């Protein structure tokens, strides 16, 4: 057989076959597209229904129904506190921020600090620290320990009466505390301290004695008054006033006499 015939009788070359199609992947993509289309349709139809029916969704899990204060309030009005807390009734414990409650309650006059704890499932626990009252101020207010004028607390307290220029509340309180320490050594208690507009000071003792200190060397002058009250033979109950504005002495006015003695 010739070479030409052998070539003619050789095997015919086969055409390359196409790769099989991935039917599973195609079905999965089709299913995802169909699900996405259905979800969009549900949202559109649901949104239209809510709009047409005027339905508002208000989901409040673990809604607040009550609150509890750890200790009995002495100076702050409990009714006023409860009124402030009504803003949180019905709100979810999950969404209430303790800082929001603190900020609202610390606006009350006699609330200094508040610690808020969530008590599941429906209660707020409140630890309230109140301001400490020190003395009455200008008749209708009370100074706290920081010298801040506040409205009168609900408790009826026996406090000294302080008065003076509005901007001098803290200074008057500080002077009152200093004067009180000096007079306590003589068994005397201050009932009142007045700062006059020109800087002079007048004190009133619980025995009814009025003491004029002037505007200079107040502590030194109060000590001279204490020495007098502790002196042998002196009856404080007979003294009406003491004028301590002298450089080296005192003028004393007795109740039974209109003439002062020096």
SULQUIUR-V90332 format. One record per backbone hydrogen bond with DSSP energy under -1.0 kcal/mol. NH is the residue of the N-H (numbers start at 1). CO is the residue of the C=O. If there is no record, write none. Layout:
BEGIN
NH/CO
NH/CO
END
This chain:
BEGIN
6/2
7/3
8/4
9/5
23/21
26/22
27/23
28/24
29/25
30/26
31/27
32/28
33/29
34/30
35/31
36/32
37/33
38/34
39/35
40/36
41/37
42/38
43/39
44/40
45/41
46/42
47/43
48/44
49/45
50/46
51/47
52/48
53/49
54/50
55/50
64/91
65/122
66/122
68/124
70/126
81/77
82/78
83/79
84/80
85/81
86/82
88/85
90/64
91/88
93/62
95/92
96/92
100/97
101/97
102/98
103/99
104/100
105/101
106/102
108/105
111/108
112/129
113/129
115/127
117/125
119/123
123/119
124/66
125/117
126/68
127/115
129/113
131/110
134/143
136/160
137/141
138/162
140/138
141/137
142/150
143/135
144/148
147/144
150/142
154/75
161/191
162/136
163/193
168/165
169/166
172/168
173/169
174/170
175/171
176/172
177/173
178/174
179/175
180/176
181/177
182/178
183/179
184/180
186/183
187/184
188/183
191/204
192/204
193/161
194/202
195/163
196/200
199/196
201/214
202/194
203/211
204/192
205/209
206/189
208/205
210/240
211/203
212/242
213/201
214/201
221/217
222/218
223/219
224/220
225/221
226/222
227/223
228/224
229/225
230/226
231/228
234/231
238/235
239/236
240/253
241/253
242/210
243/251
244/212
251/243
252/261
253/241
255/238
257/254
261/252
END
